[in-house]
Amino acid sequence: MKRHKMVNLCPTTFELASKIPNFSKWVRQAILETDERNTFRQRYQMWCPKHPELLMFRKTVPTWEPYCDIEDEKGRCCNTELEGKWVQQ
């Protein structure tokens, strides 16, 4: 059984919230993300094929094309496109 909890929003956050489909579900998921007991957390993991030690995690798939910024001994950037997949953390 779901219980009601009122949320007060300023005009800016009200505008943002009105653009989120199923705002109540979004709030529930955001609250569960903060729960240390939550053992099912999914993140988007990205890594460089040339530098497996480089791991980055995001809550969503990036909308930009991420590239490796590790420099070699001559100061040249790797600039390899990162690979990624959803993983449980």
Summary of the structure (lengths in Angstrom):
residues: 89
radius of gyration: 18.6
end to end distance: 28.1
largest distance: 61.3
contacts: 156
relative contact order: 0.17
helix: 21%
strand: 28%
